[in-house]
Amino acid sequence: MRKFYTLLSREVRSYFYSPIAYIVLIFFLIVSGIDFYFQVSFIVLIFPLITMRLFAEEFKLGTIEPLTTAPVHDWQVVLSKFFGALVFYLILWIPTLLYFWIFLRITNQSAAHSAGAYFGSYLMLLLFGMFYLSIGCLTSVLTRNQIIAAVISFCAITLLFFLGLVQFILLDVTSTTRGLLGYFSAIEHMGTFSRGVIDTRPIVLYVSMTIVVLTLTYQAFQSRKWRL
């Protein structure tokens, strides 16, 4: 056994003296970093892309006027825009269910240990979608320019998405502040729900914040409508 550990130690040390090892390490970090970047970018960027045209294009093209004079309430206009974006967002995720079926067929094993992990993950995606799409609706109603709406929405969503990581960056953080930041951490919420642990606090948080942002969108829409 002693000889085995000696040989093992020798083999491990040989990697640190080999330039190939460092090339592999750098390549791995680059590929994994790019993969992480595109995954996070997709999650954050998808919401501005879906919502940037909802109101901004209507105001730019002037089609908002017949919409506001139609026999519908303003809140119906706002909710129709929001739920239309939400339905499209959910359709984007439906094909991902095939991944788990393919994984099961190939490996004869489930990708998760319980049904709660599947349910929790997709529930969290739904909550994310509701809240972030509502932010996109708000930014879209504030401007005629789709690009400006997308940039504002992207900045706001990125800030909120990584808010929970501030507790690991700041050195002097009280336990109360750390707990508050953790309560708003989207990454921690996803980690909890993906394990099948359904916590009602994030559900209340995202649903209530979605209602608040949609209310602000409704107020902003009414304000801009009267200035036409």
Summary of the structure (lengths in Angstrom):
residues: 228
radius of gyration: 23.4
end to end distance: 83.6
largest distance: 86.1
contacts: 625
relative contact order: 0.12
helix: 82%
strand: 0%
